[in-house]
Amino acid sequence: MNKSALRSAFLKDDGGHAYMLIRNAIRDEITEGKLKPGVALAPERELCVLYGVSRITVRKAVEGLVEEGLLTRTRGSGTYVSTPAITRVEKNFSILTSFSEDIRSRGYKPSSIWLKKTTSMTTPEEALALGLSPGSQVHRLHRIRCADGVRVCLEFVVVPAQFLPSVDVVEESLYEAMAVAGSRPARALQRLRAAPLSEAHSELLGVQTGACGLFIERRGFLSNGTAVEFSQCYYHGEAYDVIAELG
């Protein structure tokens, strides 16, 4: 039911069921993806004008959606569309593993939403990180990584073209494709830092702009020291724990 039809229904309604119509309308916008996870719901006064009802009616509708878990209230900030929950994933920095291996080890199914698969000349930053000559060809693999369908990571990877026959050989796991090509990294150097997610990254992950994120940069090497991977990943801060064993 569109908003115009809703207002007409309210005029005929005695007031007892108006909040249910609003609740159903907002629920439909969430389930249909019109209201994304992490997006702020319009203020109560705007919803009152939009639907032509009292603030008490709007508040009752919103409270019902909060109880359903579809909306989340943040004191002093507002009401937001809830982000799907996922059990936290542990990333062990003492073992070199891929995203797919990490997710499967926790009993989840990994999947990807591809943003880009291209082959072109390296940038100065990529050439420096991978020890390549200017003008070298590299594969770029950009995607959203998911666990059981929930978005948890943005992954931007660069691989020198000579270590993968084509970007098309990477279906789900990059490291599995590199293993087939005989170029899976044997060791890696990683650095990480906490960082708020940018507006663009937040939108891709379906979270509130400025949400806590974890940035991890990795350079992977063959056993002979040749660099074969340069990745920059932005993790949903609520989905990942980093652990390290110290001796």
Secondary structure, DSSP 8 states (H G I E B T S, - for coil): --HHHHHHHHHHS-SSSHHHHHHHHHHHHHHTTSS-TT-B---HHHHHHHHT--HHHHHHHHHHHHHHTSEEEETTTEEEE-------EEEETTS---HHHHHHHTT--EEEEEEEEEEEE--HHHHHHHT--TT-EEEEEEEEEEETTEEEEEEEEEEEGGGSS-GGG-SS-HHHHHHHTT---SEEEEEEEEEE--HHHHHHHTS-TT-EEEEEEEEEE-TTS-EEEEEEEEEETTTEEEE----
